[in-house]
Amino acid sequence: MATAERAAAFCRVLGSEEQQDWIDSGLELAWRVAAGHDGADECAAFLDSLVGDDEGEFEDADPTASPGFYAEMAVGLVGEALAVSLRPSVDRIETGYKTMRTLFSMVDFKLGGEKPVITRSGEPRPAPGPLVQGEMDAEDRALAILLRERGVADERLGEESTLTELRDLAGAFSNDVTPALEEFSEANNWS
């Protein structure tokens, strides 16, 4: 859920009003289900309402050259959070992490002046850009919260407070990266 909450910033900056509404409603539902409220049928119905852009839209062009690509990726991550609510999957969670790092690496590349870095075999990998590093740090903080709460005696109370803390952390991160995403939009002449 936290990854999807962080991804929402892409949709809020680059998405349509319809996508933003879908994301906000989807996140509310995902967090509610994560807190233990029954919502499996509602999640399934909500996922069925997920309709992507026309598949042919990006056939001849670079899909990443459109703000819609980034918004759709964010919508997809919220869809993944809903799907994980129905059927937990470590692989899906890891895919969400990788997707976020990839999206932020594209933003870092653009905002960093689009300077390619080539490393030869045996050379150390370059340091991640500031947004990718921020995402990795956010992932680490979320994991630390989950590990810290793992042994809470009153599981229901621990779950609720942990989820609130995770959501607050992810929401703050989303707010923090919004200016960079707005700058990314301007740099691409999308604003």
N, C-alpha and C positions, 0 to 999 in steps of 0.2 A: 504494500500500500504506500509506503513512504517513497518508493521510487516513482510511482505514478503521481504522487502529490508534487514531487520535485519537477516532474516532466510537465506538469500543467502550465508552468510558466511559458513554455513554447507555444502552447495553444492560446494562452491569454494574450500574448504579444502578436502571434502570427496567424491565429485561426479566425474562423468566422464566428459570428454570434451563436449560431446553431451548435458549432463544435464546442464553444466555451460552455454553453448551457449543458450539453451532454456530459462534458468532463466534470463540471461541478456536481451534477446529479449522480454521475457514476462514482465519483470519489465519496460522496456522502453515503451512498449505498455500500461501497466496499468497506469503509471504516465501520459502518453499523454492523455488517456481517462479521467483520474481524473482532468486534467487541462481543460477539456471541449471540446477537439477535438473529432470529430466523429470517432468512431472506433468499434462500436458494432459488425459489421460483421467481422471485423478483429479479435476481441476478441473471438468471437464464433469459427471462423476457427482455431485460435491459440489453444484454449482449445481442439478442436477436434484432434489436432496434438499431444496432451499429451498422451503418451503411457507409461504405467508403466512397471515395471519388470514383468516377468512371475509370476503369482500368486502362483504357486507351489514352488517357490524358497525357501521360508521360512517355508514350511510345518512342517518339522521335527526338525527345529532348532529355537533357540531364534532369532527373526528378528533383535533385537537390537545389536546382536553380529557381525553385518556386517556394514561397512561404507555406503553401499548402502541404508540401512534403513534411515539414517540421511539425505542423499542426496535426497531420494524420498520424505521425509517429507518436505524438503525445496521446492522442485518442487511443491508439493501439496499446499503449502502456497502461492506460486506465482499463481498457478491455482485458488486458492480461491480469491486472489486479483483481478484476471481477472473476475471471476464470480460475485464478488461484484460490479465491474465496470458496469456489465450488469444489475444486480438486487441487489441494496443495501440491506444488511441484518445485523442487529445488532448481531444476533445469530452467523453468520459466522465470524464476527469480533471477538467476544468473544471466539469462538472456536480457532481462530488463536492465541490469547493471551495464552489460556490454552496449546495449542500445543507447543508454544515457551517455556513456563515455564517448561513443562515436559521434552523437549529436553535438556534444560539447567540444569535441576535437575539431569539428567542422567550423564551429563558431570561433574557437581559439585561432584556427588557421586564418580565417578571414580577418579577424581583428588584429592578428599579429602581422599583417601585411602580406599574407600568402607567400611566405618564404619557405620553400621546401627544404627539408633537412634529409640528407642522404647519409646513412650509416653503413659502413662496410661490415662484413662478417667479422665478429670478434670485438667490434667497437661497442662501447656502452650505448644503450638507448638514450635518446635525449629526454630531458625532464618533461613531464606532461605540462600542457598549457595551464593557465590559472583556473579556467573553468573545469577542465578535466580533473585537476588536483582537488578543486573544491568538491566535485562529485565524489571522488574517492574518499575524501575526508568525511563527507556526509554519510557515505556507506559505512565507514568505520565507526562513526558515532552511533549510527542506528544499531549496528551489530553489538557494540558495547552496551547499549541500553538493554537490548534483548538478553544478552548474557548476564548482565547484572540482575535482571528481574527473574532469571530462570529459576531461582530457588525461593521465590516468594511463597510464604505459607498459605495465605489466602489468595488462591489463584485468580478468582474473579476480580478482586480489588486490584491485584497486581496487574492483570490484563488491562483493566480500564485505565489505570494510571500510566502504564507503559504505552498504550496506544495513544493516549493524549499527549504524552511527551514526544513520541515519534512523530505524530501529526504536526505538533507545534514546531518541532525541529525542521521537518520537511517544508512546512509552510514558510518559515523564516528563510530557508535556503532559496526557495522559489522567489520570494520577494527580493532577496539579495542579488539574484542573477538577472532579474528583469531589466535593469538598465543596460547590461551587456547585450541582452537579446534585442532590446530596442536599438542599440547601436549597430548590431548585426543587420537588423532590418533596414536601417538607414544606409548602411554601407552597400547593401544589395539593391538600393533604390526601390524598396518595397513599401516604404512609408509615405 
